[in-house]
Amino acid sequence: MLKPEEVAARLNVSLRFIRRLCHERRVPYTKVGKFVRFDADELEPGSQHSESPLESNACSAREAGEDLLGKQLERS
């Protein structure tokens, strides 16, 4: 079981981003008392969640012509 800090370092993203993913339920996690822990196997690319949240969000936003905040991009 990994701590949020370890997951952030492993995925090369900020701790705040990992916490946001938990809040939005976009990454699998387990509560151990009041602490959040992650299973290392579930974070691997070959697991049930084959796409990382970063990759899936960026692709779907680009396909929709929106930035990551949902604002419509200007097309030139």
C-alpha positions as CSV (number, residue, x, y, z in Angstrom):
1,M,0.0,0.0,0.0
2,L,1.3,3.4,-1.0
3,K,0.9,6.8,0.6
4,P,-0.4,9.7,-1.6
5,E,3.1,11.2,-1.5
6,E,4.6,8.0,-2.9
7,V,2.0,7.8,-5.7
8,A,2.6,11.5,-6.6
9,A,6.4,10.8,-6.9
10,R,5.8,7.6,-8.8
11,L,3.5,9.3,-11.4
12,N,5.5,12.5,-11.4
13,V,2.6,14.7,-10.5
14,S,1.8,17.0,-7.6
15,L,0.3,15.7,-4.3
16,R,-2.6,18.1,-4.8
17,F,-3.4,16.4,-8.1
18,I,-3.5,13.0,-6.5
19,R,-5.8,14.3,-3.8
20,R,-8.1,15.8,-6.4
21,L,-8.2,12.5,-8.3
22,C,-9.3,10.8,-5.0
23,H,-12.0,13.4,-4.4
24,E,-13.3,13.0,-7.9
25,R,-13.0,9.2,-7.6
26,R,-10.9,8.9,-10.7
27,V,-8.2,6.7,-9.1
28,P,-8.8,3.6,-7.0
29,Y,-7.9,4.0,-3.3
30,T,-8.6,2.5,0.1
31,K,-9.2,4.2,3.4
32,V,-7.2,2.9,6.3
33,G,-8.8,4.7,9.2
34,K,-8.6,8.3,8.2
35,F,-5.6,7.7,5.9
36,V,-5.8,7.2,2.1
37,R,-3.7,4.4,0.6
38,F,-3.2,3.1,-2.9
39,D,-2.6,-0.4,-4.2
40,A,0.5,-0.4,-6.4
41,D,-0.9,-3.0,-8.7
42,E,-4.0,-0.9,-9.5
43,L,-1.8,2.0,-10.5
44,E,0.1,0.0,-13.2
45,P,-0.8,0.6,-16.8
46,G,-1.9,-3.1,-17.4
47,S,-4.5,-3.1,-14.6
48,Q,-8.3,-2.5,-14.8
49,H,-7.7,1.2,-15.2
50,S,-5.6,1.0,-18.3
51,E,-5.4,4.7,-18.9
52,S,-3.9,7.1,-16.5
53,P,-6.2,10.0,-15.4
54,L,-3.8,12.5,-17.1
55,E,-3.9,10.7,-20.4
56,S,-7.6,10.0,-20.6
57,N,-8.6,13.6,-19.6
58,A,-6.2,15.3,-22.0
59,C,-7.3,13.2,-24.9
60,S,-11.1,13.6,-24.3
61,A,-10.7,17.3,-23.7
62,R,-8.7,17.7,-27.0
63,E,-11.2,15.7,-28.9
64,A,-14.1,17.8,-27.6
65,G,-12.2,21.0,-28.4
66,E,-12.1,22.0,-24.8
67,D,-9.3,22.8,-22.3
68,L,-9.0,20.7,-19.1
69,L,-11.3,23.1,-17.3
70,G,-14.1,22.5,-19.8
71,K,-13.8,25.9,-21.5
72,Q,-14.3,25.8,-25.3
73,L,-11.0,26.4,-27.2
74,E,-10.9,28.9,-30.0
75,R,-10.2,27.4,-33.4
76,S,-8.2,29.3,-35.9
